[in-house]
């Protein structure tokens, strides 16, 4: 039973939020040489709870809308399969999603009392967008935008909790990891193109078509690395953050795999795995850059 719930929560995708929180903490460490451990742990718990909530609610609504019964599930796409396979009850998954949303909201509420309106605004956006992600946001074609904004706000919020301040560094660094996370969602939507389109979803792959969408891939790493390079040149972030460029070969390999397999859903799987690896590796190296920069 536990394995079913871990599958429903999509544990491997939680790493995106872990990296975002870690980045906010690493920037704090780079600035001041210390962090509030208790608030750091609580921040991580709250963010992970909110991330688990959106994944569970997404699984529930995709099943209710009949999307997951139309897709061919892979290790990277097509939902978790726990509902189509009858491993968990839909109501249980929905209730779990709401429970995690409440837990994340309560932790966020604690920080609102400590740090005020900025955290309150971030928390309000998170709760509303998480609840309506699978029913409204994806229908409006804003899923990739939501993920990018989510990653940015996690870094900003984590930094603000530690410092009671927002800086250009926290905002720009948040944009970097937010876009890297959005890239993963973008690529994993390729195999689900037909089912998503039939059921009213609007992803970038649907809006541009599979062939044209491949070219969009380049935009994600180009924007992320342009921000990093620009910030290093302007001495906004430490020079060591350039170690994130070591992940570029993985991105190039991912693009090649996607180009050669865009018309075959089974062959897209290696491209999705490679993209996930690139996103996590680049994000992790970016975090390390701040730590060794101190």
Residue frames as qw, qx, qy, qz and C-alpha x, y, z in Angstrom:
[[0.000, 0.884, 0.467, 0.000, 0.00, 0.00, 0.00],
 [0.313, -0.781, 0.097, 0.532, 2.80, 2.42, 0.89],
 [0.410, -0.117, 0.594, 0.682, 4.45, 1.79, -2.47],
 [0.211, 0.656, 0.648, 0.325, 1.17, 2.73, -4.20],
 [0.143, -0.944, -0.230, 0.190, 1.05, 6.06, -2.36],
 [0.414, -0.565, 0.353, 0.620, 4.70, 6.81, -3.11],
 [0.366, 0.225, 0.687, 0.587, 3.92, 6.09, -6.74],
 [0.070, 0.826, 0.543, 0.134, 0.89, 8.39, -6.63],
 [0.268, -0.889, -0.022, 0.371, 2.94, 11.20, -5.10],
 [0.697, 0.651, -0.042, 0.298, 5.61, 10.78, -7.84],
 [0.650, -0.677, 0.050, 0.341, 8.51, 10.92, -5.43],
 [0.665, 0.010, 0.281, 0.692, 11.18, 11.35, -8.12],
 [0.201, 0.679, 0.312, 0.634, 9.53, 14.54, -9.35],
 [0.451, -0.861, -0.219, 0.081, 9.51, 16.03, -5.83],
 [0.694, -0.199, 0.061, 0.689, 13.24, 16.66, -6.30],
 [0.253, 0.599, 0.257, 0.715, 12.41, 19.78, -8.32],
 [0.374, -0.850, -0.142, -0.343, 10.93, 21.44, -5.23],
 [0.801, -0.489, -0.017, 0.345, 13.75, 20.13, -3.02],
 [0.603, 0.180, 0.149, 0.763, 16.28, 21.77, -5.35],
 [0.005, 0.745, 0.228, 0.626, 14.31, 25.04, -5.35],
 [0.594, -0.796, -0.082, -0.077, 14.23, 25.20, -1.54],
 [0.814, -0.261, 0.079, 0.513, 17.90, 24.21, -1.39],
 [0.446, 0.476, 0.168, 0.739, 18.73, 27.04, -3.78],
 [0.248, -0.851, -0.125, -0.446, 17.00, 29.61, -1.58],
 [0.759, -0.637, 0.034, 0.130, 18.94, 28.27, 1.40],
 [0.780, 0.025, 0.136, 0.611, 22.24, 28.18, -0.47],
 [0.219, 0.705, 0.124, 0.663, 21.83, 31.83, -1.53],
 [0.508, -0.830, -0.025, -0.228, 21.20, 32.69, 2.12],
 [0.858, -0.360, 0.096, 0.353, 24.32, 30.77, 3.13],
 [0.616, 0.361, 0.152, 0.683, 26.35, 32.54, 0.44],
 [0.024, -0.808, -0.102, -0.580, 25.11, 35.93, 1.69],
 [0.453, -0.755, 0.193, -0.434, 25.39, 35.46, 5.43],
 [0.274, 0.412, -0.831, 0.252, 27.23, 32.23, 6.18],
 [0.115, 0.060, 0.883, -0.452, 24.33, 30.73, 8.13],
 [0.435, -0.281, -0.538, -0.665, 20.67, 29.67, 8.01],
 [0.549, -0.230, 0.465, -0.655, 17.85, 29.10, 10.48],
 [0.068, 0.119, -0.982, -0.126, 17.75, 25.29, 10.55],
 [0.274, 0.357, 0.789, -0.418, 14.27, 24.98, 12.06],
 [0.449, 0.634, 0.112, -0.619, 12.70, 27.31, 9.52],
 [0.234, 0.462, -0.722, -0.459, 14.65, 25.60, 6.72],
 [0.065, 0.051, 0.996, -0.025, 13.29, 22.17, 7.66],
 [0.326, 0.521, 0.608, -0.503, 9.77, 23.53, 8.04],
 [0.358, 0.611, -0.246, -0.661, 10.00, 25.29, 4.67],
 [0.151, 0.268, -0.893, -0.329, 11.11, 22.07, 2.99],
 [0.164, 0.252, 0.926, -0.226, 8.25, 20.13, 4.61],
 [0.360, 0.604, 0.349, -0.619, 5.66, 22.70, 3.55],
 [0.332, 0.563, -0.461, -0.600, 6.87, 22.93, -0.04],
 [0.068, 0.129, -0.973, -0.180, 7.07, 19.16, -0.44],
 [0.266, 0.389, 0.791, -0.391, 3.54, 18.83, 0.96],
 [0.408, 0.648, 0.073, -0.639, 2.22, 21.36, -1.56],
 [0.252, 0.447, -0.723, -0.463, 4.06, 19.61, -4.40],
 [0.084, 0.072, 0.993, -0.046, 2.62, 16.25, -3.35],
 [0.363, 0.504, 0.530, -0.577, -0.82, 17.86, -3.28],
 [0.432, 0.592, -0.242, -0.635, -0.70, 19.07, -6.89],
 [0.183, 0.285, -0.899, -0.279, 0.50, 15.67, -8.09],
 [0.160, 0.222, 0.926, -0.259, -2.23, 13.78, -6.25],
 [0.396, 0.591, 0.348, -0.611, -4.99, 16.14, -7.37],
 [0.327, 0.528, -0.526, -0.581, -3.66, 15.99, -10.93],
 [0.040, 0.073, -0.990, -0.112, -3.84, 12.19, -10.85],
 [0.269, 0.412, 0.751, -0.440, -7.41, 12.36, -9.53],
 [0.407, 0.649, 0.102, -0.635, -8.68, 14.85, -12.11],
 [0.238, 0.441, -0.716, -0.486, -6.90, 13.19, -15.04],
 [0.065, 0.102, 0.992, -0.023, -8.60, 9.94, -14.08],
 [0.300, 0.545, 0.587, -0.518, -12.01, 11.59, -13.67],
 [0.369, 0.666, -0.164, -0.627, -11.64, 13.29, -17.05],
 [0.924, 0.277, 0.261, -0.042, -10.67, 10.02, -18.70],
 [0.303, 0.842, -0.441, -0.069, -7.21, 11.21, -19.73],
 [0.281, -0.528, 0.798, -0.070, -5.27, 8.50, -17.92],
 [0.747, 0.160, 0.632, -0.130, -7.42, 5.79, -19.47],
 [0.664, 0.741, 0.051, -0.084, -6.49, 7.09, -22.93],
 [0.133, 0.833, -0.537, 0.007, -2.75, 7.47, -22.46],
 [0.910, 0.080, -0.366, 0.177, -0.11, 4.77, -22.53],
 [0.508, -0.846, 0.160, -0.024, 1.62, 5.05, -19.17],
 [0.710, 0.412, -0.391, 0.416, 5.41, 5.19, -19.03],
 [0.631, -0.361, -0.397, 0.560, 7.82, 5.78, -16.15],
 [0.252, -0.128, -0.026, 0.959, 7.82, 9.46, -17.09],
 [0.309, 0.024, -0.196, -0.930, 4.34, 10.21, -18.46],
 [0.501, -0.209, -0.715, -0.442, 0.71, 9.13, -18.68],
 [0.642, -0.571, 0.062, -0.508, -0.04, 9.54, -14.98],
 [0.246, -0.492, 0.793, -0.262, 0.94, 7.22, -12.15],
 [0.523, 0.044, -0.784, -0.332, -1.54, 4.48, -13.10],
 [0.016, 0.000, 0.852, -0.523, -2.69, 3.85, -9.52],
 [0.508, 0.266, 0.346, -0.743, -6.29, 4.80, -10.33],
 [0.670, 0.339, -0.423, -0.507, -6.73, 3.13, -13.74],
 [0.454, 0.200, -0.865, 0.071, -5.21, -0.02, -12.26],
 [0.694, -0.530, -0.330, -0.358, -7.53, 0.11, -9.25],
 [0.597, 0.068, -0.577, 0.553, -4.64, 0.21, -6.76],
 [0.076, -0.212, -0.470, 0.854, -6.11, 3.17, -4.88],
 [0.134, 0.719, 0.681, -0.029, -9.61, 4.63, -4.70],
 [0.253, 0.594, 0.221, 0.731, -10.20, 7.97, -6.47],
 [0.393, -0.851, -0.173, -0.303, -11.77, 9.53, -3.39],
 [0.785, -0.505, -0.016, 0.358, -8.79, 8.48, -1.27],
 [0.592, 0.168, 0.169, 0.770, -6.35, 10.11, -3.70],
 [0.013, -0.740, -0.239, -0.629, -8.45, 13.29, -3.78],
 [0.597, -0.786, -0.141, -0.078, -8.67, 13.42, 0.02],
 [0.781, -0.281, 0.045, 0.556, -4.92, 12.86, 0.32],
 [0.404, 0.439, 0.200, 0.778, -4.31, 15.70, -2.11],
 [0.267, -0.816, -0.179, -0.480, -6.51, 18.03, -0.05],
 [0.765, -0.608, -0.101, 0.188, -4.80, 16.86, 3.16],
 [0.682, -0.036, 0.088, 0.725, -1.35, 17.70, 1.81],
 [0.134, 0.638, 0.226, 0.724, -2.72, 21.05, 0.60],
 [0.512, -0.811, -0.170, -0.225, -3.98, 21.77, 4.13],
 [0.801, -0.404, -0.020, 0.440, -0.66, 20.71, 5.69],
 [0.520, 0.240, 0.161, 0.804, 1.27, 22.94, 3.30],
 [0.102, -0.747, -0.260, -0.604, -1.20, 25.75, 3.92],
 [0.648, -0.744, -0.164, 0.019, -0.87, 25.47, 7.71],
 [0.724, -0.229, 0.058, 0.648, 2.92, 25.53, 7.54],
 [0.301, 0.449, 0.250, 0.803, 2.69, 28.48, 5.20],
 [0.334, -0.821, -0.301, -0.351, 0.26, 30.17, 7.56],
 [0.715, -0.570, -0.110, 0.390, 2.82, 29.89, 10.35],
 [0.543, -0.003, 0.182, 0.820, 5.35, 31.72, 8.17],
 [0.013, 0.696, 0.362, 0.620, 2.75, 34.36, 7.27],
 [0.520, -0.824, -0.225, -0.010, 2.39, 35.14, 10.97],
 [0.694, -0.433, 0.084, 0.569, 6.17, 35.42, 11.28],
 [0.419, -0.129, 0.375, 0.817, 7.02, 37.24, 8.06],
 [0.211, 0.538, 0.186, -0.795, 3.88, 38.94, 6.86],
 [0.616, 0.592, 0.161, -0.495, 2.25, 39.85, 3.57],
 [0.300, 0.586, -0.660, -0.362, 4.96, 38.72, 1.12],
 [0.062, -0.098, 0.993, -0.039, 4.75, 35.11, 2.27],
 [0.456, 0.396, 0.603, -0.522, 0.97, 35.49, 2.42],
 [0.527, 0.617, -0.188, -0.553, 0.83, 36.47, -1.25],
 [0.234, 0.410, -0.858, -0.204, 3.08, 33.58, -2.28],
 [0.216, 0.066, 0.931, -0.286, 1.04, 31.13, -0.19],
 [0.536, 0.483, 0.357, -0.593, -2.28, 32.36, -1.60],
 [0.492, 0.563, -0.478, -0.461, -1.02, 31.95, -5.16],
 [0.075, 0.280, -0.957, -0.012, 0.25, 28.45, -4.35],
 [0.348, 0.197, 0.819, -0.412, -2.99, 27.21, -2.78],
 [0.569, 0.563, 0.169, -0.575, -5.30, 28.61, -5.46],
 [0.449, 0.583, -0.561, -0.380, -3.15, 27.53, -8.41],
 [0.062, -0.208, 0.974, -0.070, -2.55, 24.03, -6.98],
 [0.463, 0.297, 0.712, -0.436, -6.26, 23.41, -6.51],
 [0.599, 0.668, 0.168, -0.408, -7.19, 24.67, -9.98],
 [0.127, -0.544, 0.694, 0.454, -4.11, 23.40, -11.83],
 [0.237, 0.024, 0.939, 0.247, -5.68, 20.26, -13.27],
 [0.272, 0.633, 0.717, -0.104, -9.09, 21.75, -14.02],
 [0.205, 0.944, 0.165, -0.201, -8.34, 25.29, -15.21],
 [0.195, -0.781, 0.429, 0.409, -4.65, 26.10, -15.64],
 [0.423, -0.130, 0.799, 0.408, -3.88, 23.19, -17.98],
 [0.417, 0.648, 0.634, 0.064, -7.00, 23.99, -20.01],
 [0.118, 0.964, 0.038, -0.235, -5.82, 27.56, -20.46],
 [0.772, 0.518, -0.119, 0.349, -2.44, 26.42, -21.82],
 [0.084, -0.862, 0.325, -0.379, -0.57, 27.77, -18.79],
 [0.940, -0.326, -0.070, 0.066, 0.80, 24.55, -17.26],
 [0.754, 0.205, -0.136, 0.610, 4.42, 25.21, -18.23],
 [0.028, 0.668, -0.108, 0.735, 4.11, 28.82, -17.08],
 [0.707, -0.630, -0.025, -0.321, 2.68, 27.70, -13.75],
 [0.929, -0.183, -0.102, 0.306, 5.60, 25.33, -13.12],
 [0.517, 0.411, -0.119, 0.741, 8.14, 28.03, -13.97],
 [0.248, -0.685, 0.072, -0.681, 6.43, 30.54, -11.68],
 [0.858, -0.486, -0.118, -0.118, 6.09, 27.92, -8.94],
 [0.840, 0.005, -0.167, 0.516, 9.84, 27.19, -8.97],
 [0.246, 0.534, -0.101, 0.803, 10.64, 30.90, -8.91],
 [0.480, -0.664, -0.007, -0.573, 8.32, 31.59, -5.98],
 [0.907, -0.345, -0.205, 0.126, 9.72, 28.67, -3.96],
 [0.647, 0.154, -0.186, 0.723, 13.21, 30.15, -4.17],
 [0.039, -0.565, 0.022, -0.824, 11.94, 33.65, -3.41],
 [0.686, -0.592, -0.150, -0.396, 9.80, 32.44, -0.50],
 [0.883, -0.216, -0.249, 0.333, 12.57, 30.32, 1.00],
 [0.467, 0.279, -0.160, 0.824, 14.99, 33.22, 0.82],
 [0.251, -0.612, -0.051, -0.749, 12.44, 35.64, 2.29],
 [0.809, -0.519, -0.248, -0.122, 11.72, 33.34, 5.22],
 [0.803, -0.144, -0.192, 0.546, 15.42, 33.29, 6.05],
 [0.421, 0.048, -0.012, 0.906, 16.15, 36.98, 5.43],
 [0.073, 0.766, 0.495, -0.403, 12.84, 38.92, 5.53],
 [0.078, 0.689, -0.274, -0.667, 13.91, 40.45, 2.24],
 [0.803, 0.464, 0.363, 0.089, 13.61, 39.90, -1.50],
 [0.221, -0.655, 0.421, 0.588, 16.64, 40.49, -3.70],
 [0.595, 0.589, -0.334, -0.432, 17.35, 40.39, -7.40],
 [0.079, 0.399, -0.913, -0.025, 19.51, 37.32, -6.75],
 [0.393, 0.119, 0.846, -0.341, 16.64, 35.28, -5.28],
 [0.618, 0.560, 0.206, -0.512, 14.29, 36.31, -8.09],
 [0.470, 0.639, -0.520, -0.317, 16.71, 35.68, -10.97],
 [0.027, -0.304, 0.949, -0.075, 17.98, 32.41, -9.47],
 [0.532, 0.238, 0.678, -0.448, 14.39, 31.31, -8.97],
 [0.632, 0.595, -0.111, -0.484, 13.69, 31.92, -12.64],
 [0.221, 0.516, -0.811, -0.166, 16.59, 29.62, -13.54],
 [0.134, -0.040, 0.975, -0.174, 15.31, 26.58, -11.63],
 [0.543, 0.412, 0.434, -0.589, 11.69, 27.37, -12.45],
 [0.577, 0.580, -0.344, -0.460, 12.40, 27.18, -16.17],
 [0.143, 0.360, -0.921, -0.039, 14.44, 24.00, -15.72],
 [0.347, 0.152, 0.840, -0.388, 11.47, 22.37, -13.98],
 [0.582, 0.537, 0.141, -0.594, 9.09, 23.61, -16.66],
 [0.333, 0.510, -0.697, -0.377, 11.26, 21.94, -19.29],
 [0.117, -0.063, 0.984, -0.115, 10.59, 18.53, -17.73],
 [0.468, 0.449, 0.580, -0.493, 6.82, 19.07, -17.89],
 [0.442, 0.636, -0.262, -0.576, 7.14, 20.26, -21.48],
 [0.237, 0.388, -0.854, -0.255, 8.97, 17.13, -22.65],
 [0.171, 0.079, 0.954, -0.233, 6.82, 14.67, -20.72],
 [0.512, 0.469, 0.343, -0.633, 3.73, 16.07, -22.44],
 [0.268, 0.404, -0.660, -0.574, 4.84, 14.75, -25.86],
 [0.089, -0.057, -0.987, -0.123, 3.50, 11.17, -25.41],
 [0.123, 0.486, 0.741, -0.447, 0.24, 12.49, -23.91],
 [0.059, 0.159, -0.293, -0.941, -0.45, 14.81, -26.85],
 [0.306, -0.228, -0.728, -0.570, -3.45, 12.95, -28.31],
 [0.379, -0.514, -0.752, 0.163, -5.21, 12.16, -25.03],
 [0.195, -0.424, -0.286, 0.837, -4.64, 15.66, -23.63],
 [0.118, 0.067, -0.368, -0.920, -5.96, 17.28, -26.79],
 [0.337, -0.339, -0.795, -0.373, -9.04, 15.06, -26.89],
 [0.418, -0.589, -0.646, 0.247, -9.94, 15.91, -23.30],
 [0.040, -0.949, -0.239, -0.202, -9.46, 19.66, -23.58],
 [0.603, -0.605, 0.089, 0.513, -5.97, 20.15, -22.25],
 [0.486, 0.855, -0.039, 0.176, -3.72, 22.73, -23.93],
 [0.701, -0.497, 0.208, 0.467, 0.02, 22.18, -23.57],
 [0.038, 0.734, -0.395, -0.550, 2.78, 23.81, -25.59],
 [0.263, -0.115, 0.889, 0.358, 3.13, 20.57, -27.55],
 [0.321, 0.593, 0.738, -0.031, -0.57, 20.75, -28.47],
 [0.141, 0.876, 0.130, -0.442, -0.49, 24.46, -29.25],
 [0.073, 0.724, -0.510, -0.459, 2.55, 24.21, -31.56],
 [0.918, 0.310, -0.181, -0.170, 2.29, 20.61, -32.74],
 [0.893, -0.344, 0.176, 0.232, 4.88, 17.93, -32.01],
 [0.736, 0.364, 0.121, 0.559, 7.27, 18.78, -34.84],
 [0.126, 0.789, -0.026, 0.600, 7.33, 22.51, -34.17],
 [0.628, -0.757, 0.040, -0.179, 7.42, 22.03, -30.39],
 [0.897, -0.074, -0.052, 0.433, 10.79, 20.27, -30.61],
 [0.423, 0.532, -0.051, 0.732, 12.39, 23.59, -31.52],
 [0.388, -0.808, -0.021, -0.443, 10.92, 25.17, -28.37],
 [0.885, -0.329, -0.194, 0.265, 13.14, 22.87, -26.30],
 [0.588, 0.294, -0.131, 0.742, 16.14, 25.12, -27.00],
 [0.142, -0.749, -0.054, -0.644, 14.44, 28.11, -25.38],
 [0.753, -0.636, -0.146, -0.084, 14.41, 26.61, -21.88],
 [0.802, -0.271, -0.023, 0.532, 18.17, 25.98, -21.41],
 [0.402, 0.471, 0.108, 0.778, 19.08, 29.12, -23.38],
 [0.294, -0.795, -0.106, -0.519, 17.03, 31.33, -21.05],
 [0.803, -0.585, -0.077, 0.087, 18.29, 29.61, -17.89],
 [0.774, -0.089, 0.057, 0.624, 21.94, 29.74, -18.88],
 [0.244, 0.634, 0.133, 0.722, 21.63, 33.31, -20.18],
 [0.472, -0.824, -0.078, -0.305, 20.37, 34.40, -16.76],
 [0.845, -0.434, 0.027, 0.310, 23.22, 32.57, -15.01],
 [0.657, 0.215, 0.127, 0.712, 25.88, 33.94, -17.34],
 [0.037, 0.761, 0.149, 0.630, 24.49, 37.47, -17.19],
 [0.605, -0.783, -0.051, -0.139, 24.40, 37.40, -13.40],
 [0.835, -0.259, 0.072, 0.481, 27.99, 36.13, -13.21],
 [0.479, 0.455, 0.156, 0.734, 29.22, 38.78, -15.65],
 [0.169, -0.767, -0.070, -0.615, 27.51, 41.48, -13.56],
 [0.264, 0.228, -0.728, 0.591, 28.95, 39.92, -10.36],
 [0.621, -0.363, 0.008, -0.695, 25.48, 39.35, -8.96],
 [0.959, -0.236, 0.080, -0.135, 26.14, 35.67, -8.25],
 [0.503, -0.613, 0.556, 0.248, 29.43, 33.81, -7.62],
 [0.335, 0.569, -0.637, -0.397, 31.63, 32.73, -10.52],
 [0.188, -0.167, 0.965, -0.074, 31.36, 29.13, -9.29],
 [0.629, 0.374, 0.455, -0.508, 27.72, 29.03, -10.45],
 [0.491, 0.576, -0.466, -0.458, 29.11, 28.50, -13.94],
 [0.169, -0.222, 0.960, 0.002, 29.67, 24.86, -12.99],
 [0.619, 0.374, 0.532, -0.441, 26.02, 24.40, -13.93],
 [0.510, 0.640, -0.353, -0.454, 27.19, 24.67, -17.56],
 [0.127, -0.338, 0.930, 0.072, 28.69, 21.19, -17.10],
 [0.529, 0.290, 0.744, -0.289, 25.16, 19.86, -17.68],
 [0.421, 0.588, -0.208, -0.658, 24.96, 21.27, -21.22],
 [0.165, 0.269, -0.887, -0.336, 26.13, 18.02, -22.91],
 [0.186, 0.270, 0.912, -0.247, 23.19, 16.25, -21.28],
 [0.387, 0.615, 0.268, -0.633, 20.81, 18.87, -22.70],
 [0.312, 0.525, -0.558, -0.562, 22.29, 18.49, -26.18],
 [0.025, 0.063, -0.993, -0.092, 21.93, 14.73, -25.95],
 [0.292, 0.426, 0.718, -0.466, 18.31, 15.13, -24.83],
 [0.409, 0.615, -0.060, -0.671, 17.47, 17.35, -27.80],
 [0.225, 0.367, -0.805, -0.408, 19.01, 14.85, -30.21],
 [0.086, 0.141, 0.978, -0.126, 16.98, 12.02, -28.71],
 [0.350, 0.542, 0.486, -0.589, 13.77, 14.05, -28.86],
 [0.349, 0.564, -0.354, -0.659, 14.31, 15.01, -32.50],
 [0.230, 0.254, -0.891, -0.297, 14.85, 11.40, -33.55],
 [0.086, -0.217, -0.961, 0.152, 11.87, 10.04, -31.65],
 [0.266, 0.119, 0.216, -0.932, 9.17, 12.72, -31.74],
 [0.637, 0.066, -0.374, -0.671, 6.82, 10.58, -33.86],
 [0.704, -0.074, -0.706, -0.003, 7.25, 7.44, -31.73],
 [0.533, -0.717, 0.086, -0.440, 5.97, 7.66, -28.16],
 [0.947, -0.281, -0.042, 0.150, 7.94, 4.60, -27.05],
 [0.721, 0.255, -0.071, 0.640, 11.19, 6.08, -28.30],
 [0.051, -0.805, 0.036, -0.590, 10.54, 9.42, -26.57],
 [0.785, -0.597, -0.161, 0.023, 11.12, 7.81, -23.16],
 [0.748, -0.094, -0.078, 0.653, 14.95, 8.11, -23.29],
 [0.192, 0.524, 0.087, 0.825, 14.58, 11.78, -24.23],
 [0.504, -0.740, -0.169, -0.412, 12.30, 12.35, -21.23],
 [0.844, -0.439, -0.132, 0.277, 14.70, 10.59, -18.87],
 [0.617, 0.163, 0.004, 0.770, 17.65, 12.51, -20.24],
 [0.049, -0.670, -0.132, -0.729, 15.78, 15.80, -19.87],
 [0.685, -0.696, -0.164, -0.141, 14.91, 14.99, -16.27],
 [0.818, -0.215, -0.068, 0.529, 18.57, 14.24, -15.62],
 [0.382, 0.421, 0.071, 0.820, 19.63, 17.52, -17.24],
 [0.301, -0.756, -0.173, -0.555, 17.15, 19.59, -15.25],
 [0.772, -0.627, -0.096, 0.028, 18.10, 18.06, -11.91],
 [0.783, -0.043, -0.009, 0.621, 21.84, 18.08, -12.63],
 [0.252, 0.543, 0.084, 0.797, 21.89, 21.71, -13.76],
 [0.449, -0.767, -0.136, -0.438, 19.79, 22.76, -10.76],
 [0.850, -0.472, -0.093, 0.216, 21.93, 20.84, -8.29],
 [0.665, 0.139, 0.013, 0.734, 25.17, 22.25, -9.73],
 [0.005, -0.707, -0.119, -0.697, 23.67, 25.74, -9.51],
 [0.665, -0.723, -0.096, -0.159, 23.01, 25.20, -5.79],
 [0.856, -0.229, -0.016, 0.464, 26.54, 23.89, -5.28],
 [0.445, 0.533, 0.057, 0.717, 27.91, 26.97, -7.05],
 [0.291, -0.809, 0.013, -0.511, 26.56, 29.21, -4.27],
 [0.843, -0.535, -0.009, 0.042, 27.82, 26.91, -1.54],
 [0.801, -0.049, 0.064, 0.594, 31.40, 26.74, -2.78],
 [0.248, 0.707, 0.104, 0.654, 31.22, 30.43, -3.74],
 [0.505, -0.843, -0.028, -0.186, 30.89, 31.26, -0.05]]
